Amino acid sequence: MHYSRRSAVRFLGTVGTIVLIGGAAYLSTRPLGPTPTGPGAAAATFYAIGSPVEGVGIGQSAPDFIADGDYQPLLTDLDGSPIRLADFTGRPLWIVFWATWCTPCQQEASHIRAAYHAHADAQLAVLAIDIQEPAAAVREYVESHDLDYAIGLDPTAAVKGLYGAWGLPSHYFVDADGMIRDRYFGQMTSGLMEEHLKTIIGP
């Protein structure tokens, strides 16, 4: 069977397009290495859920969980009650952006719970902000894994946008005055957690 040059070029162009689309899909869904933010960062696992952005940085005030300009709450607990940053005033606060489907989030959850209890004397607060999942699914996961720290629901990812958290898990360490003292992108080990917690609760 005879094929013209034009047919061959068209065929190769189609194959090339398929390869490019497939490659883009693979890159957009595969786990990525974390953005290094502290000791051991390169060994963590981090799921990108958006384009990399700088976001709020160390030394900046932590954004409140409200819509800009109208003070409408963007974050609720599992019962639908609004959560505000002011609820944690006077306490060191560890904010974690996560999702139930996120494997590294699952793997670090028990370590977060252990650190939360270990630093109860320092009045450490933990707020785990779930991104765009139904409340019922999050509640089931939280109860089955005995996660007893505060859980926030960010159904539209608006709070994620305020912080610039472009992947999961993302950690922000906020001091008692509401200032971000450290941050980390990716799964954390117990040792890493303790190193970063020092920035808000001391040695």
Buried (B, 14 or more C-beta within 10 A) or exposed (E): EEEEEEEEEEEEEEEEEEEEEEEEEEEEEEBBBBBEBBEBBEEBBBBBBEEEEEBBEEEEEBBBBBEEEEEEBBBBBBEEEBBBBEBBEEBBBBBBBBBBEBEBBBBBBEBBBEBBEBBEEBEBBBBBBBBEBEBEEBBEBBEEEEBEBBBBBBBEBBBBBBBBBBBBBBBBBBBBEBBBBBBBBBBBBBEBBBBBBEBBBEE
